[in-house]
Amino acid sequence: MSQKIRNLLDRPGSAPISPFERVATQAGTREERIRQLTDLPRPPVDDLPEFCAIVREAADRTLKMRPFDVQLVGALALMSGRVAEMATGEGKTLSGAIAAAGYALRGQRVHVISVNDYLARRDAEWMGPLYEALGVSVGWISQDSTPEERREAYAKDVTYASVSEIGFDVLRDRMATDPADVIVPEPGVALVDEADSVLVDEARVPLVLAGAADPGVDAPEAAEVVRRLSRGYHYELDDQGRNVSLTAKGIDAVEKALGDINLYESPEVLTQVNLALHAHALLSRDVDYLVRDGRIHLVSQSRGRVATLQRWPDGLQAAVEAKEALPASETGEILDSITIQGLVRRYPQICGMTGTAVAVEDQFREFYDLKVAVIPSNKPCVRVDEPDRVFGTVADKDRALVEEITAVHATGRPILIGTLDVSESERLSGKLRANGLDCVVLNAKNDAEEAAIIAEAGARSSITVSTQMAGRGTDIRLGEGVGELGGLYVIGSGRHASSRLDDQLRGRAGRQGDPGGSVFFVSLEDDLITHYAPDEQLPAPDSDGVVRHKRATYIVAHAQRVAEGAHMEIHRNTWRYTRLLERQRELVLQQRDKVLRGDAGADALAASSAERWQELSADVDDAVLRAVAREIVLFHLDRGWTEHLGFMADVREGIHLRSLGHRLVPIDEFNREAVAAYRRLMDEVERRSVETFQTATITSEGIDALESGLTRPTATWTYLVQDNPFGDAFDRALKHLAPRDRRR
């Protein structure tokens, strides 16, 4: 389909790039003149061909990298507020740096948002000489950066940081009581690397600031009871494997084990049992999480890496810890939280880059008002992508996998096998070694060795077994003579729930015109099929275990579409519930900023407690009195917001139950409650502030926070909460009522 027709139909990836291509061509006509200059001038962003010509020469001189025309096109797409889809190996890092410099030269502050600290530091240091040549300052932030280092980095024109570090800094600023303690400047431009991962896969992840940390609550009794239950007899899983429920026999067994109680007359016990059952039956070690150094470490399903600082909601987290016989981790009162989607939407200007954007352009448009510009490759992709090989059983698929790897390895061609999780990567590597094949494993258990492993993955005769870790942010370079063998051969051991993850895996081969090949091995017993296409009539395999009926490929594609649709609806539903809270958060922060940086608190208390203000003014310096007023109002505003978040979390947990009997729409009821609660919040902040001002002991030295009840947490800590994969408390409990009713 031609670009003009795609534009007319407004299809995904239809954002026009022809204006950018013309600019890149015009830049080429100026190249010789720019090359003759001893000192490069400041690039003029109002003359894009000149800008591109100067930047290209600067990159060549400082980085020994001359941007291709398509890299300039990608940079221009970013500078126009698009998501640029650029294939693996096409130089997104350089395109991003050019765009960031362009924004900075326009006078805008730029945050280049990465998926982890390593990439943020690597890219900032790698592109540093280019920025310096263009007169643009650059800094980076990592988890280990001190407040002073963070403040210095944010003061630069361009700041590289992971999305979580920026989010945590924003949350910590939320608790500042002195303007000098605020670290993050007003948001300007967010340039998001791996945009689909950050803006879609992780959009729902809340970043949390907690205080007054306490030891967590142990849940060993429920875990021990559930550990003795049998699947199919005591409990059953639904078709998609996302919910589990006790059978009548299971209810009897649990009630007897817990002292002949009635589960449904003990809501707290029922909740503990439900959580323990979910942890036991639906969350798998080395798939959903690892156990390392006596702690639970969640595994990111989209990246295959350990999800640093991430945890489930406290009840489920405690249940998994009890399942693994680990001590409960600390918990704390949530002082504030913000989703990654809410964090990024703070920026007036958003753009991004990734190798797989078109597949999720609907979500980019719906949630961020972003369009995708597809940037052509510098060299045509000559990778050979074979049709899926479908098998009737997992056993047949595994046997064929080992045979294929053995045959290809005999030719010396390097092989990268992409697996779906840690457990599968270790199981497959064990089978390969049992067949005399040496291989290297890359998964969340040895992620620190990623760079070294990837560096050798394209070498002759290498076999690398990896989770999705090898699927993005890395380039695999071919060893000597490998091109003549056909290049890197990528094998997927199964289809992911998202076609983008499959495309990212394929993209490891065939970079920059290199030869390469890819193929996926799929079993009709794979989780993707059994979870998302359970009612499909499956064609029978031939005698060799291969399913050759054309309907097999349809079923695989259908299951993947269903999975993507389910995840899209979860994203949409989560945003429905957080959108109003994000808006209320903005309003609270606007009010807080007026109090923090001005005299809004003092003016309010002077107006509402005029007599008390005049009385204190006789003995207390005006500056001290205004500082006291600021401290009082900030404390109660922060405290009120914390309580508001807790209240709304409780409302969301029970809103379905409240709505059920009255045939009400849950989201409408939630929003109605949120609006009313916000009004109460502001009234309560005013009432408490006045009460404290009227009754507290205020002297020429100020106010005693401890005596006046204005003490804040002595320590705060940050973490991410992975959205509960099993729904809210009511959804879970409702699924347990049916077996109870059948028994009675």
C-alpha positions in Angstrom: 0.0 0.0 0.0 1.4 3.4 -1.0 2.3 6.0 1.6 -0.4 8.4 0.2 -3.1 5.8 0.5 -2.0 4.9 4.1 -2.1 8.6 4.9 -5.6 8.9 3.5 -6.9 6.0 5.5 -4.9 7.1 8.6 -3.7 3.6 9.0 -1.1 2.6 11.7 2.4 3.9 10.7 0.9 6.4 8.3 2.5 9.5 9.7 4.2 11.1 6.6 8.0 11.1 6.4 8.4 12.6 2.9 9.0 16.1 4.3 11.8 14.7 6.5 13.3 12.8 3.6 13.4 16.0 1.5 15.3 17.8 4.4 17.8 14.9 4.6 18.4 15.2 0.9 18.9 18.9 1.1 21.3 18.4 3.9 23.4 16.2 1.6 23.8 19.1 -0.8 25.5 21.2 1.9 27.7 18.4 3.2 30.9 19.4 1.2 30.7 23.0 2.4 30.2 22.1 6.0 33.1 19.6 5.8 35.5 22.4 4.9 34.8 24.3 8.1 37.5 24.2 10.8 35.1 25.1 13.5 31.4 24.1 13.3 28.9 26.8 14.0 25.9 26.4 16.4 23.3 24.4 14.4 20.3 26.6 13.4 17.1 24.7 14.3 15.0 27.1 12.2 16.9 25.9 9.1 16.6 22.1 9.3 18.7 21.2 6.3 21.6 23.2 7.7 20.9 21.8 11.2 21.2 18.2 9.8 24.3 19.0 7.8 26.1 20.4 10.8 25.0 17.6 13.1 26.0 15.0 10.6 29.5 16.5 10.4 29.8 16.9 14.2 28.8 13.2 14.7 31.4 12.1 12.1 34.2 14.2 13.8 33.4 13.3 17.4 31.9 9.8 17.3 33.3 8.6 14.0 29.7 7.9 13.1 28.3 9.5 10.0 24.4 9.5 10.3 22.7 7.9 7.4 19.8 9.8 5.8 17.3 7.5 7.5 18.9 8.3 10.9 18.3 12.0 10.1 14.7 11.2 9.1 14.2 9.4 12.3 15.6 12.4 14.3 13.3 14.8 12.4 10.3 12.5 13.1 11.2 12.7 16.8 11.6 16.5 16.7 8.0 16.6 15.2 6.6 14.8 18.2 6.2 11.3 16.6 7.2 7.8 17.6 9.8 6.7 15.2 9.8 3.0 14.3 13.4 2.1 13.3 14.5 -1.5 12.8 17.2 -3.1 14.9 20.7 -2.0 14.1 19.5 1.2 12.4 21.1 3.5 14.9 18.2 4.7 17.1 20.7 5.9 19.8 22.3 8.5 17.5 18.9 9.6 16.0 17.7 10.1 19.6 20.7 12.2 20.5 20.3 14.4 17.4 16.6 15.0 18.2 17.4 15.7 21.9 20.1 18.2 20.8 17.5 19.8 18.4 15.0 20.2 21.2 17.7 21.6 23.5 18.8 24.1 20.9 15.2 25.3 20.7 15.5 26.1 24.4 13.6 23.1 25.7 14.8 20.9 28.5 14.9 17.2 27.4 14.7 14.0 29.4 15.8 11.0 27.4 13.9 8.2 29.2 15.4 4.8 29.1 14.4 1.3 30.4 17.3 0.9 32.8 20.2 2.7 34.4 22.8 0.9 32.3 21.4 2.2 29.0 20.9 5.7 30.4 24.6 6.0 31.4 25.9 4.2 28.3 24.1 6.4 25.9 24.8 9.7 27.8 28.5 9.0 27.9 28.6 7.5 24.3 26.8 10.6 22.8 28.6 13.1 25.1 31.2 14.3 22.6 28.5 15.0 20.1 26.5 17.1 22.5 29.6 19.0 23.6 30.4 19.8 19.9 26.9 21.1 19.5 27.1 23.3 22.6 24.5 21.2 24.5 25.1 20.0 28.1 24.2 16.4 29.0 24.0 14.4 32.2 22.7 11.1 33.5 21.1 9.6 36.6 21.3 6.1 38.1 19.9 4.4 41.2 23.2 5.2 43.0 23.2 8.9 42.2 23.2 11.3 45.2 20.8 14.2 45.5 23.5 16.6 44.5 24.4 14.5 41.5 20.7 14.3 40.5 20.3 18.0 40.8 23.4 18.6 38.7 22.2 16.2 36.0 18.7 17.7 35.9 20.3 21.1 35.4 21.8 20.0 32.1 20.1 20.6 28.7 19.6 16.9 28.2 19.3 14.3 31.0 19.4 10.6 30.5 17.6 8.5 33.1 15.5 5.4 33.6 11.7 6.0 33.8 11.7 4.7 37.4 14.4 7.0 38.6 12.7 10.1 37.2 9.4 8.9 38.7 10.9 8.3 42.2 12.5 11.8 42.1 9.2 13.3 41.2 7.6 11.5 44.2 10.3 12.5 46.6 10.0 16.2 45.4 6.3 15.8 46.4 7.4 15.6 50.0 9.8 18.6 49.9 9.1 21.3 52.6 11.7 23.8 51.3 11.8 24.9 47.6 15.6 24.4 47.7 15.0 20.6 48.2 13.1 20.2 44.9 15.3 18.4 42.4 13.3 17.8 39.2 12.6 20.9 37.1 9.4 21.6 35.3 8.9 18.9 32.6 9.7 19.8 29.0 10.3 17.1 26.5 10.1 13.4 27.1 12.1 11.4 24.5 11.3 7.8 25.3 13.6 5.0 24.2 12.0 1.6 23.7 8.7 3.6 23.6 6.4 0.6 23.4 8.0 -1.0 26.4 7.7 2.1 28.6 4.5 3.6 27.3 2.5 0.4 26.8 3.9 -2.6 28.5 4.8 -0.8 31.7 2.3 2.1 31.5 0.1 0.6 34.3 3.0 0.1 36.8 2.6 2.4 39.8 5.7 3.9 41.2 5.3 4.2 45.0 6.8 6.4 47.8 6.2 4.8 51.1 7.0 5.8 54.7 7.1 4.5 58.2 8.1 1.1 57.0 7.1 -1.8 59.2 7.8 -5.5 59.0 5.5 -7.2 56.7 2.7 -9.6 57.7 3.6 -13.2 57.5 1.1 -15.6 55.9 2.6 -19.0 56.6 -0.5 -20.7 57.9 -2.6 -20.2 54.8 0.4 -21.1 52.6 0.9 -24.4 54.5 -2.8 -25.3 54.2 -2.8 -24.5 50.4 0.4 -26.5 49.9 -1.4 -29.7 50.8 -4.3 -29.2 48.3 -4.5 -31.0 45.0 -5.4 -29.5 41.6 -8.5 -30.9 40.1 -9.8 -32.2 43.4 -9.4 -29.3 45.9 -9.2 -26.5 43.4 -9.7 -25.7 39.7 -8.1 -23.2 37.2 -10.1 -21.3 34.6 -9.5 -21.8 30.9 -7.1 -18.9 30.7 -5.1 -19.8 33.8 -5.7 -16.4 35.4 -8.0 -17.5 38.2 -8.2 -20.4 40.6 -11.1 -21.4 42.8 -11.7 -23.9 45.6 -14.0 -26.8 44.9 -16.5 -28.0 47.5 -14.0 -30.6 48.6 -11.3 -27.9 48.8 -13.5 -25.7 51.0 -14.1 -28.5 53.4 -10.4 -29.3 53.6 -9.4 -25.7 54.2 -12.1 -25.1 56.9 -11.1 -28.3 58.7 -7.4 -27.5 58.5 -8.1 -24.1 60.0 -10.1 -25.4 63.0 -13.5 -26.1 61.5 -14.2 -22.4 60.7 -16.7 -21.1 58.2 -14.6 -19.4 55.5 -17.3 -17.1 54.4 -18.0 -15.8 57.8 -14.3 -14.9 58.1 -13.5 -12.4 55.3 -9.9 -11.8 56.4 -9.1 -15.5 56.5 -10.9 -16.0 53.2 -8.7 -13.3 51.6 -5.5 -14.9 53.0 -6.5 -18.3 51.7 -7.4 -16.8 48.2 -4.1 -15.1 48.0 -2.2 -18.1 49.1 -4.1 -20.2 46.5 -3.2 -17.7 43.8 0.4 -17.7 44.8 0.5 -21.5 44.9 -1.4 -22.3 41.7 -0.8 -19.3 39.3 2.6 -17.9 40.1 5.6 -20.0 39.2 9.1 -19.8 40.4 11.6 -19.1 37.6 8.8 -17.9 35.4 7.0 -15.1 37.2 9.7 -14.6 39.9 13.1 -15.7 41.1 14.3 -16.4 44.6 17.7 -14.9 45.1 19.5 -13.9 48.3 16.5 -14.8 50.4 14.2 -12.5 48.5 11.5 -12.6 45.8 12.6 -10.9 42.6 9.8 -10.4 40.0 10.6 -11.1 36.3 9.5 -8.5 33.7 7.4 -10.5 31.1 8.2 -8.0 28.4 11.9 -7.8 29.0 12.8 -11.2 30.5 14.9 -9.3 33.1 14.6 -9.0 36.8 12.2 -6.1 37.5 14.3 -4.0 39.8 12.6 -2.7 42.9 9.3 -4.2 41.8 6.8 -6.1 43.9 3.2 -7.2 43.9 0.5 -5.6 46.1 1.4 -6.4 49.7 -1.1 -9.2 50.3 0.0 -11.2 47.2 3.7 -10.4 47.8 3.4 -11.8 51.4 1.6 -14.9 50.0 4.4 -15.7 47.6 7.0 -15.1 50.3 5.1 -17.5 52.5 4.9 -20.0 49.7 8.7 -20.0 49.4 9.2 -20.0 53.2 10.8 -16.6 53.2 10.4 -13.9 55.9 7.8 -11.2 55.0 9.4 -8.1 53.4 8.8 -4.7 54.9 5.7 -2.8 54.1 4.8 0.9 54.6 2.1 3.4 54.3 1.9 4.7 50.7 2.6 8.4 50.9 2.1 9.0 47.2 2.2 7.0 43.9 2.0 7.7 40.2 1.7 5.4 37.2 4.3 5.4 34.5 1.6 6.6 32.1 0.7 9.5 34.5 4.4 10.3 34.9 5.0 10.6 31.1 1.8 12.5 30.4 3.2 15.3 32.6 5.4 16.3 29.8 4.0 18.9 27.3 6.0 17.2 24.5 6.3 13.5 24.1 8.1 11.5 21.4 9.8 8.1 21.3 11.6 5.5 19.3 11.4 1.7 19.1 11.8 -1.1 16.6 8.1 -2.2 17.1 5.6 0.6 17.2 3.0 0.1 14.5 1.5 -2.9 16.4 0.5 -0.7 19.3 -0.1 2.6 17.5 -3.8 2.4 18.7 -2.6 2.6 22.3 -0.1 5.4 21.5 -2.9 7.4 20.0 -5.5 6.6 22.7 -3.3 7.2 25.7 -0.7 9.8 24.5 -2.1 11.3 21.2 1.0 10.0 19.4 1.3 8.8 15.8 4.0 6.5 14.4 6.4 7.3 11.6 7.9 4.2 10.0 11.5 4.9 9.0 12.8 2.7 6.2 16.0 0.7 6.7 19.3 2.1 5.4 19.8 -1.3 3.7 17.1 -3.7 2.7 16.5 -6.5 5.1 17.5 -9.8 3.6 16.7 -12.0 6.6 14.7 -15.1 5.7 11.7 -15.5 8.0 10.4 -19.1 7.7 6.7 -20.0 8.4 5.9 -21.3 11.9 6.5 -24.9 12.5 3.5 -26.2 14.5 3.4 -29.4 16.5 0.7 -31.2 18.3 2.5 -31.6 21.7 5.2 -29.9 23.6 7.2 -33.1 23.6 7.2 -33.2 19.8 8.2 -29.5 19.6 11.1 -30.0 22.0 12.3 -33.0 20.0 12.2 -31.1 16.8 13.9 -28.1 18.4 16.9 -30.2 19.4 17.1 -31.8 16.0 17.0 -28.5 14.2 19.6 -26.9 16.5 21.9 -30.0 16.1 21.6 -29.9 12.3 22.2 -26.1 12.0 25.1 -26.2 14.5 26.9 -28.8 12.4 27.3 -26.1 9.7 29.0 -23.7 12.1 26.1 -21.2 11.8 25.5 -19.3 15.1 22.1 -19.9 16.7 20.1 -17.7 19.1 17.1 -19.6 20.7 14.5 -17.3 22.3 12.5 -18.9 25.1 9.5 -17.6 26.9 10.8 -17.7 30.5 13.7 -18.6 32.7 12.4 -22.1 33.4 12.1 -23.0 29.8 15.6 -21.5 29.0 17.2 -23.8 31.6 15.1 -26.8 30.6 16.1 -26.5 26.9 19.7 -25.8 27.7 19.8 -29.0 29.7 18.4 -31.0 26.8 21.0 -29.5 24.4 23.8 -30.4 26.7 22.4 -33.9 27.1 22.8 -34.2 23.3 26.4 -33.0 23.4 25.8 -29.4 22.4 27.5 -26.7 24.4 25.4 -23.5 24.8 25.4 -20.3 26.8 22.3 -19.3 28.7 21.2 -15.7 29.1 18.3 -15.1 31.5 17.3 -13.1 34.5 19.5 -15.2 36.7 22.7 -14.0 35.0 21.7 -10.7 33.6 24.9 -9.1 34.8 26.7 -11.1 32.1 24.4 -9.9 29.3 26.9 -7.7 27.4 29.6 -10.4 27.4 27.2 -13.1 26.2 25.6 -11.0 23.5 29.1 -10.0 22.2 29.8 -13.7 21.4 26.3 -14.7 20.2 27.2 -14.0 16.5 30.4 -16.0 16.6 30.8 -19.1 14.5 29.3 -22.2 16.0 27.9 -20.4 19.1 24.6 -21.5 20.6 22.9 -19.0 22.9 19.7 -19.8 24.8 18.0 -16.6 26.0 14.8 -15.2 27.4 13.3 -12.0 26.0 16.4 -10.2 27.4 18.1 -10.7 24.1 15.1 -9.2 22.3 15.9 -5.5 22.6 18.5 -2.9 23.4 21.3 -5.1 22.0 23.0 -5.6 18.6 24.5 -9.0 17.7 27.4 -8.6 15.4 28.4 -11.4 13.1 31.7 -13.1 13.5 34.2 -13.7 10.7 32.9 -15.9 7.9 29.4 -16.2 9.5 27.8 -14.2 6.7 28.7 -16.9 4.2 27.0 -19.4 6.4 23.7 -17.5 6.3 24.2 -15.2 9.2 22.6 -15.5 12.7 19.8 -18.1 12.9 17.1 -17.1 15.4 14.7 -19.8 16.7 11.7 -19.0 18.8 10.7 -21.8 21.1 7.1 -20.5 21.1 5.0 -17.5 20.3 4.8 -14.7 22.9 1.4 -13.2 23.9 2.5 -10.1 22.0 3.5 -10.2 18.3 5.9 -7.3 19.1 8.0 -9.5 21.3 8.3 -12.0 18.5 9.3 -9.3 16.1 11.9 -8.0 18.5 13.4 -11.5 18.7 13.4 -11.9 14.9 15.1 -8.5 14.7 18.3 -9.8 16.4 19.2 -11.3 12.9 19.5 -9.4 9.7 20.7 -6.0 11.1 22.0 -3.4 8.5 21.6 -5.7 5.6 23.3 -8.7 7.2 22.1 -12.1 6.2 20.1 -14.0 8.7 17.1 -16.3 9.3 14.3 -16.9 11.8 11.7 -19.5 12.6 9.2 -20.1 15.4 8.4 -23.6 16.8 4.9 -23.7 18.3 3.0 -26.4 20.1 -0.8 -26.6 20.3 -0.2 -27.3 24.0 1.6 -24.0 24.6 0.1 -21.7 27.2 -0.7 -19.1 24.5 -3.1 -21.6 22.8 -4.6 -23.2 25.9 -5.2 -19.9 27.6 -6.4 -17.7 24.7 -7.9 -20.2 22.3 -9.3 -23.0 24.6 -12.4 -23.6 22.5 -10.8 -23.9 19.1 -11.0 -27.3 17.4 -7.4 -28.3 17.0 -6.2 -30.1 13.9 -4.5 -33.4 14.4 -0.8 -33.8 13.8 0.8 -36.1 11.3 2.7 -39.2 12.3 5.9 -37.2 12.8 4.1 -34.8 15.3 4.0 -31.9 12.8 0.6 -30.2 12.3 0.5 -29.3 8.6 -3.2 -28.2 8.4 -3.4 -24.6 7.4 -5.9 -24.0 10.3 -3.0 -24.5 12.8 -1.4 -21.2 11.8 -4.7 -19.4 12.0 -5.2 -20.7 15.6 -1.8 -19.5 16.7 -2.4 -16.0 15.2 -5.9 -15.9 16.6 -4.7 -16.8 20.1 -2.1 -14.0 19.9 -4.7 -11.5 18.8 -7.0 -12.4 21.7 -4.0 -12.1 24.1 -3.2 -8.7 22.8 -6.8 -7.6 23.0 -7.0 -8.8 26.6 -3.9 -6.8 27.6 -5.2 -3.7 25.7 -8.5 -3.9 27.7 -6.6 -4.2 31.0 -4.5 -1.1 30.1 -7.7 0.8 29.2 -9.5 -0.3 32.3 -6.6 0.6 34.6 -6.4 4.1 33.0 -10.1 4.6 33.5 -9.6 4.2 37.3 -6.4 6.2 37.5 -7.2 9.1 35.2 -9.3 11.1 37.6 -6.9 10.5 40.5 -4.0 11.7 38.3 -6.0 14.9 37.6 -6.7 15.3 41.3 -3.0 14.8 42.0 -2.2 17.7 39.6 -4.6 20.0 41.4 -3.1 19.1 44.8 0.4 19.7 43.5 -0.6 23.0 42.0 -2.0 24.0 45.4 1.1 22.6 47.2 3.4 24.5 45.0 1.7 27.8 45.8 2.1 27.0 49.5 5.7 25.8 49.1 7.0 28.6 47.0 4.8 31.4 48.2 2.6 32.7 51.0 -0.6 30.9 50.1 -0.6 29.0 53.4 0.1 32.1 55.4 -2.5 34.1 53.6 -5.1 31.4 54.1 -4.4 31.1 57.9 -4.3 34.8 58.3 -7.7 35.1 56.7 -9.3 32.2 58.6 -7.7 32.9 62.0 -7.2 36.7 61.9 -7.3 37.1 65.7 -4.8 34.3 66.3 -2.5 35.7 63.5 -2.5 39.2 65.0 -1.9 37.8 68.5 1.2 35.8 67.3 2.4 38.7 65.2 3.1 40.7 68.3 5.8 38.3 69.5 6.8 36.3 66.4 8.8 37.6 63.4 6.7 37.8 60.3 9.1 35.5 58.3 9.0 32.9 61.1 5.2 33.0 61.3 4.9 32.6 57.6 7.3 29.6 57.7 5.2 28.1 60.4 2.1 28.5 58.4 3.8 26.9 55.4 4.9 23.9 57.5 1.4 23.4 59.0 -0.5 23.6 55.7 2.0 21.4 53.8 1.9 18.7 56.5 -1.9 18.5 56.4 -2.1 18.7 52.6 0.4 15.8 52.4 -1.3 13.8 55.1 -4.7 14.4 53.5 -3.5 13.2 50.1 -2.0 10.1 51.6 -5.3 9.3 53.3 -7.2 10.1 50.1 -5.1 7.6 48.2 -5.8 4.9 50.8 -9.5 5.6 50.8 -9.7 5.4 47.0 -7.8 2.2 47.0 -10.4 0.7 49.3 -13.2 2.1 47.2 -11.8 0.5 44.1 -11.4 -2.8 45.8 -15.1 -2.9 46.7 -16.8 -0.8 44.0 -18.0 -3.8 42.1 -19.7 -5.2 45.1 -21.4 -1.9 45.8 -22.5 -1.5 42.2 -23.7 -5.1 41.9 -27.0 -4.9 43.8 -28.0 -1.5 42.3 -27.1 -2.3 38.6 -24.7 0.6 38.6 -21.6 1.1 36.4 -18.5 0.6 38.6 -16.3 3.2 37.0 -19.1 5.8 37.2 -19.5 5.0 40.9 -15.8 5.2 41.5 -15.5 8.6 39.9 -18.5 9.9 41.8 -16.9 8.7 45.1 -13.5 10.2 44.0 -15.1 13.7 43.3 -16.9 13.7 46.6 -13.8 12.5 48.5 -11.6 15.2 46.9 -14.0 17.9 48.1 -13.8 16.4 51.6 -10.0 16.3 51.3 -9.7 20.0 50.7 -12.2 20.9 53.4 -10.4 18.6 55.9 -7.0 20.1 55.0 -8.3 23.5 55.8 -10.0 22.4 59.0 -6.9 20.6 60.3 -4.6 23.4 59.4 -6.7 26.0 61.2 -7.0 23.7 64.3 -3.3 23.2 64.5 -2.6 26.9 64.0 -5.1 27.7 66.7 -3.8 25.2 69.3 -0.1 24.7 68.7 2.6 26.3 70.7 4.3 28.8 68.3 7.2 30.8 69.5 9.8 33.1 68.0 11.8 29.9 67.2 8.9 28.4 65.2 6.8 25.4 66.0 7.7 22.1 67.6 6.7 19.5 65.0 6.7 16.6 67.5 4.6 18.4 70.1 2.2 19.7 67.4 1.7 16.3 65.7 3.4 17.4 62.5 6.1 14.7 62.4 6.8 13.2 59.0 8.2 9.6 58.4 11.8 9.3 59.5 12.6 7.4 56.4 11.0 6.8 53.0 11.5 4.2 50.4 10.5 3.7 46.8 9.4 0.7 44.8 7.2 -0.3 41.9 4.0 -2.3 42.2 3.2 -4.8 39.5 -0.5 -4.6 38.8 -2.3 -7.5 40.5 -2.6 -10.1 37.7 -5.7 -11.6 39.2 -8.0 -8.6 39.6 -9.3 -6.9 42.7 -10.4 -8.5 45.9 -14.1 -8.7 44.9 -13.3 -10.3 41.5 -11.3 -12.9 43.3 -13.8 -13.6 46.1 -16.7 -13.8 43.7 -15.1 -16.7 41.8 -15.1 -18.6 45.1 -18.8 -18.2 45.8 -20.1 -20.6 43.2 -18.5 -23.7 44.6 -19.7 -22.7 48.0 -23.3 -22.3 46.7 -23.1 -25.7 45.0 -22.1 -27.4 48.2 -24.9 -25.9 50.3 
